[in-house]
Amino acid sequence: MKVAMWYGGRDIRLEEIDLPPLGPEDVRIEVNACGVCGTDVHIIHGAFPLYQPPTIIGHEYSGTVVEVGSDVREIKVGDRVTVDPSGYTCMVCYHCRQGQIHLCPNRAVFRGAYAEYTTVPERVVYKLPDELPFDLGALTEPISCAVHATGLANPKTGSNALIYGAGTIGLLLLQVLLRSGVSRVIVSEPIASRRELAKEMGADVVVDPTKEDLGEAVQDFTKGIGIDLAFEAVGKPALVKDAASHARRGGKVIIVGVSAPGEPTEVVPYDIYYKELAIIGSHIRLFTFPRAINWLTKLNLKPIITHEFPLADTLKAIETTERGEGIKVLVKPKL
């Protein structure tokens, strides 16, 4: 099979390798579409030790089952599927035995989907709705992250929210929140086309933070009270401090964006104490794939996908995301 093999840094080469062996509980998938994640940008920067070269990256994907192992029970050849890429967990550490397998310190990742085929255990494979295009099926993984973050925020009916960033995660959060009890949302986004899309998808107020005062907009939006739920969905540490400043007393700040490990932010402990703020990290997902799949036919997803690249141009696809061009970029091995 052809793969985009990552050798570290920006060294990604189109190669041909043997198909991996198929175990009795494994499923082999022909990849149709794989989304580029901001995490992939961090990976080529060397900021994620979980990924070590040489390997195949890419974890937001959909495709067709072409082969199954002898012990596979629910998935069959021809099924249209997506994959929860959370990886292998040890199932014996403290976190796994508390039901928090996404926090397992021994987690290892699967080889990714910048490739013609992937081979993964049946337990992480999920069927897609028959009528759903593969491109949209590749959004299941980021939707699952938005669902997880929304669950951690636990919005009360009629609450308001602030979202930093109208990229893939920000736009998915916007839609999921508005269907999960939140009634009003303000979005901060410097790129005009993304602000327009956020407005189309239900944002009540959109702000260009490079030209407008977000603080004034929040005060007007909340009549001086502050934000119930502030979501940092960009991955810029400084925005965590900003979110805390705009949250109301008793409000919550949910960190969804992935910043580089070791990159600090400044939050004043007294402000957290005085306002009784809750600052919550939202790390990937915990058993949210089934619910994410339920959202696939309910959300406005087509406008989120803006670019497509063939497998040979995987590095170009990642660099397009790195530059902030478009929104969701796909790598399509069949192009």
Beta strands, then each sheet from edge to edge (+ up, - down):
strand 1: 2-6
strand 2: 12-16
strand 3: 26-35
strand 4: 60-68
strand 5: 80-83
strand 6: 117-121
strand 7: 125-127
strand 8: 160-164
strand 9: 184-188
strand 10: 205-207
strand 11: 227-232
strand 12: 247-255
strand 13: 278-281
strand 14: 305-310
strand 15: 328-332
sheet 1: 1+ 2-
sheet 2: 6+ 3- 4+ 5- 7+
sheet 3: 6+ 3- 15+ 14+
sheet 4: 10+ 9+ 8+ 11+ 12+ 13+
end
